[in-house]
Amino acid sequence: MSRQALVGNISAMLSDAGFAVSDRIAVRPKSFDLAARRGEDVLLVKVLANVDAFDAATGMEMRRLGHYLNATPLVLALRTRDEDLKPGVVYFRHGVPAISPDTAVDMFVEGVPPLIYAAPGGLYVDIDGDVLHDAREERDWSLGRLASELGVSRRTVSKYEDGMNASVEVAAQLEEVFDEPLSSPVDVLDGADDLAEEDTSEPPEHDPDDEAIVTVLTRVGYDVHPTERAPFKTVSEDEDPTESLLTGHSSFTRTAKKRAEIMSSLGAITRMQSVYVVDGRAGGRECVDDTALIERSELEDVEDADDLRDLIQGRVDREPESA
C-alpha cells in the first residue's frame, strides 16, 4: 500500500470514529500529516509505513506543536524493523506514542483502549495498585503468599501495589489468580502535557525574514512560537486561546495559496484563526478559504490587538474571490 493510500485510510477511519479531520498536509516540510478533533480531543497524526523512519527532530516538533495547539501528537505505523506493530500495544518514539492502525480502530471506533506498552526490555502493563491491594486483602492473603504464587519477592509485590508496572506475563498471572481485571489502560489522549514537559530542548529561532512580522505580533500582545516543520511559520498565542493565530508568510504564489488552504483546514480543527502575511500584493484576494490574507505593509500599520482582529475579521467575513 502506498503511503498516500495509507493516509487516506487513516483519515477515513478517524471520520468513521466521529472525528472532524483536516485536509492532508501536502506541502513540505511537515512533521504531521493530519489533524483531527472529536469533542475536546485533538490529534496531530503522523502516518508511516515503518515507525523507525520517525526521527528525533520530527518528534521534537510534534511535541512542541502538541503543546501550542493543545493536541496529542500520535504516530500511526504498520511495522518496526521486520515485524508488524502488535495490536493493543503502545510504542513510543522520541516521546511520541505510536500505534498500529488496528490499535487505532480499537481505540477510536470500538472504544477499547490499549493496555500494553513497549519499553526497553519488553512489553509492560500498568497495574492498578489499589485494586490489587483490595483483591489481595479480600482473600486475606499476605504479601508473602501472593509473592509465592507469582514466583517473585515480597518487595516486588509491594511495589506493584505502589504502582510499579509489571511485565505482560506477570499481569496475566495476577488476573488469573484473582479472576478480575487489574490493568489500567495506557492513557494516549491525555498525555500531551506530560509529553510537552519532557521537551527540554531549545525552541527554533525565528526566520530572519519574519522578524518584522514577529515584532508586530509581539508588540500587540502575542507570544510568538516559530515552527520548523509545519505548513505555518508561527503559532501566536493569546491569553484567550480562541484568539490565537496560525501565521504564514511569503510572497503570494501557488505554493502560498496551497499553504493558506491547509492552514484554513487546520484552523478549523484547532479552533484557531489562520493568517497569511503577504510580501507585496495578494492579487486582489482578501482570503483563501478561512485564512485571512494581509499584506505586510498593512500589518506594520497595526497598532494593537483589536486593530489586528478587526483587520482579520474584515477579510474572512467577506465572500472569497474566485481563483
N, C-alpha and C positions, 0 to 999 in steps of 0.2 A: 504494500500500500504506500502511495506517495505521501509525503509529509502534508501537502496541501489537502489531500483527501482525509488524512487523519485529523487535521484541524477542523475540517468540515464536519466530520463525525462527532467530534467533541462538542462543537458548537450546537449541533442538533440534539445531542444528549442533554446538555445543560438547558436548552429550551424546553425539552420534554419534562425536565425536572422543575420547571417553573421559574427559571432564571430569565431575566432580560439580558441578552447577550450583545456585545458591541460588534461592529464590523471587524473583520480580520485585519490585523495591522500588516499592511502590505508594503511598508516602506522600511528602509534601513537607516541607521542601526535600530534594533529593537531588542528589548530584554524580555518582552512577553508578547503573546500572540492574540489574546482575547481578554476582555474584561467582562464580568458578569455580575448581576445583582439579583438577589432574592430576599425581599424584605430589607433587613439591615446588614445582611451578609454580602460582602463584595469580594470577588476573586480577581486576581491578576494571574492568568493562566499561561504557562509556557508549555508547548506541546513538542515532544521529541520522540523519535523512534528509539534512541538509546540514551538513557539518562546520564551516561558517562560523558556525553557531549556538553553537559551543563557545567560551565566554568565559574570560577570564583568571582570574576568581575560581574557576570550576569546575576549571580546570586546576591551580590552586594547591592546592585542597583535595584533588584526586585524587592529586597528588604526595605531599602530606603523608600521606594515608591509606595510600598505597602503601608509604611508609617505615614507618609504625607497624605495618602488618599484614603486612609482608614480601611485598608483592604488586606486580605490574606494572600500572600504570594503562594503559588502552587504549581508544581510541575506534574504533568501527566505524560507518562512514557510507557513504552512497550517492554523494554528489556534493559538489562545491565550486563555488560560483557557478553557472554554467550548464553544467557538464560533469561527467561521472561521474568518480569517483576511478579512476585507472588500475590495472588488475590488476598485482600484483607490485611495487607501489611503496608505500613507507612515507612518509607525510607526518607533519609534526609541527605541533601546535597548542598553544601555551603550554607547551612542554616535554613534551607527552604524545604518544606515537606514535598515528597514525591510519591505518587501512587499510580497504579495501573488504571487504564480505562474501566476495567471490570470493577475495581475497588470504588472508582468514582460513581459508577452506576449503582452499586450497593449503597453508597453514602447518600447520594443526591436524589436518586429515583426511588429506591426501596426504603430509604431511611434507616439503613443498618450501618452504624459506624464501624470503622476498623478497630480491632482490639490489640493488634500486634504491631510492634515497630522494630525496625532493624537498627542495630547499633554494633560497634566493634565487639566481636566475639559471638554474634549470633542474633537470634530473634528473642524479643522480650515482651512481657506483659506487665502493665501496672496493676498491682493487686490493691483492692480496696481494703486497707488495713483495718478499718473499723468493722467492716462486715466479717473479715476473717477472725478478728478478735471475738466478736459476738458469737460466731459459729462455733469457735473452739470452746468458749465458756458454756454454751448451751449443752455441749456434750460433756461438760465437766472434765475436759482434757487439760492437762498441764502443757506448758511449752515443751517439756521433755518428751511427753507422749507423742505430740504432733511431730516433733523433730525426728523421733524414731520411725514414725510412719513414712516420713519423706526421705529418710536417709541423710539428713543434714544436721547441723549443730543447733542447739537450743538458741544460741545467739542469732543464728540466721533467721529462725522463725520469728524471733523478737523484732528483727529488722524488717521482715515482711509486714508485720503488724504496724510498724512505724512508717510504712510507705515505701520501702525499698522495692525495686522492680524484681521480677522473677523470670527465669527462662520459661519458654513456652512449655517445656516438659514438666517443670515444677508446677506451673499454673494448672496444667491439665490434671496432675496428681491431686492438687488441692481441691479442684472442683469435683473430682471423682470421689474423694474421701468424704466431702461434706454434701455432695449431691445438690449443689446450688452454684449459680454464677458468682464469681468473686472478682472478676476482672473489670477494670474501668476502661471505657472507650478512650482511644487516642484523640485528643482534642485538636483537630486540624484547623477548624474555622476560627476558634477563639485564640489562636496562638500568635496573631500579628504583633501584638505589643511585646510579647516575650521575644519574638524574633528580632524586632527592632532594637531591643535592649542589648542584643548580642553584638550589634554593629558598632565597633569602637574605632573604625577607620575614619580617616579624614574625608569629608564630602568633596566632590569635584569642584573645581573652580569655575567661575563664570567665564563663558566665551568672551574674549575681549570685544568682539563685535556687538555684544549685548550690553555692554557697560552702561551706555546712556539709558537704555530701557530699564535695566535693573535699578539705576539711580532714581528714576521717576517712580517706579513701583515701591521702592523702599521709602522714598520721601513721603508718599501718601499713606504709608502705614502697613504695607505688606512685608511679611518675611519671605524672601525670595530664595528658593532652593533650585539650583541648577541640576539638570539631568545629563546623562551621557548616552543612554541607550533607550530613549523614548521618542515618540513622534512629536512631543512638545519639548521646548527648550528649558522651561522652568515650571515649577509649581509655586504659585504665590499664595501664601496662607494669610487669611484674615482671622481676626478674633471670632467672627461668625463664620463657621465652616461653609455655609451656603453662599458666602461672598468670595470664597477662594477661587483662584483662576488657574487654568491651564494656558500657558502662553507660548506661542510660536513666533519666529522672527526670521525673515529673509525677504528677498525680492519676491514679487508675486509671479511665480512660474507655475507650470503644470504640476511640478512636484509639490510646490507650496499649497496649491489647491487641494491636492490629494491629502496632504498632511492636515489641512484645515477640516476636510471631511471626516477624517479619522478622529481628530480632536473633538469634533462635534459629537460623534458617536460615543467616545469615551466620557465626555462631559455629561451626557445623559445618564450613563451608568454610575458615575462617581458623584453626580449631583453638583458639579462644578461648572462654572461658565468658562467657555473656551474663547480665547482672543488671539488673533494673529496680527502681529505688528509688521507692516509692510514698508520696506525701503522703497522710496519713490511712490509711484501711483499704483492703485489697486484695480486699474482698468474699469473704473466706474462702478465696481461692485462694493456693496456695504457689508455683505456677509456671505459665508459659504455654509449652507445648512444653518446650524445654530452657532457657528463660530463668527464672532464679530471681526471685521477687518478694519484696522485702524492704521492710518498712515503714520509713519514715525514722527513727522513734523506735528501732527495733531496730538500725539501722546506727549510730546515735550511741552505742549501748552497746558497740559492738565495741572490744576493747582491743588486738588485734594481728592480724597477717595470718592466723595459724592459726585464730583466732576467726572471722574472716570466711569463710575457706574452709569451715570446719565448718558455718557457718550456710547457706552456699550449697549445699553438698553435701547437707545435710539436706532442702533444698527440692526439688532436682532428682532425688534418688533416690526420691522418693515418686511414686506414681501421680498424674498431674494430675487435678484435679476437673473435672467437666463444666461447660461454659459455662452 
